[in-house]
Amino acid sequence: MNTTVTARHCEIPEDLRTRATTVMEKVSKLAHRPVRAEVLFDNDHNRKIVELILHLPRGQTRVASAEADDFLTALDRAGDKLKHQLGKNDPVRNGRRKKTA
């Protein structure tokens, strides 16, 4: 899976870039055949915002964003939000399968 890391209005150190790709690899394991992932770091008037975008087959997209005092905390929060989105919609993982007649 191809992961793109983008920084707007700021510079991101290399260790934070590798951490972002690691987070997206872990999150993408919950998705069914992820196509592409994007991580967006934005420093807007001293607000640290991280947005995670996961592209899935058939045009589906999952997006999670978080804001914190530093980028690492925002990245972890956005990762948790994206994990929650992927986990709650999967009936196999939740044990809620449709009953067939």
N, C-alpha and C positions, 0 to 999 in steps of 0.2 A: 504494500500500500504506500502511496506517495503522500508525504506530509510536507506541507508548505508552512514556513514560519515567517510572518511579516511583522515589522515594527513600524508604527506610525508615530511620528513626532518624538522618537526616542531611540536610544541605542540599547540593544539587548546583548548581554555577555554570552559567550559560547556555552557556558555550563547551563544557563537558563534555556538556551535553544535545545540542548540535548535533553534536558528535563522535560521540555514541552513535547518532544517527539516520543519520549518514553511514556508520558501520560497518555498520549493519543494511541500508542500501540496497545497499552493496557485496556483502554476504553474500547478500542476497535475489536477486541476479542469478544466483547459482548454482542456486537452487531453481526448480522448475517451478511457476509460477503461485502465488507466496506470497500468503496471504490477509491475515495480520496479524502484526505483530512487537511484542514487549514487551522492554523493557530494565529490569532491576531492580537498583538500587544499594542495598546494605545495609551499614551500619556496625554490626557486632555485636561489642561489647567490643573496639574498636579493630582489628577484622579487616575489611578492605575487600573486600567480595564483590560481584561483578557476575554477573548471570545473564541470559542471552539466550534468549528463547523465540521460535521461528518457527513459526507455524501454517500448515500446508499444506492443500491440498484433501483431501477424504475423511477428515477428522478426524486426519490425521497431524500430529505435533508433533516438532520438534527442539529440544532443550534443551542449553545449554552454560553452565557456570559456572566462574569462576576467582577466585582469591584472591591479593592482593598487598599491598604496603605502601601503594600509592596506587590510586585508582580508574582512572586512565588506563592503567596497566600491566595491571590486572585486565581492563579492557575489551578491550584488544588481545589478551590471552591467550584470553579467552572467544571473541572473534571468530575467532581461528585455529582453536580447537576446533570451532566451528560450521562453518567452511569445510571442515574435514577431514571432518566428518560428512556434509556434502552432497556432497562430491567422491567419497568412496569408495563410495557406494551407487549412483552413476550409471554404468551400463555404457557409455553412449555416450562419456563423457569419458575413461573408463579404457581404451577399446578392447577390452572384453571382452563382445562381443555374443553372444547365443545363436545357435548354428549351427542353421539350419533344414534339415530333411531333404528 
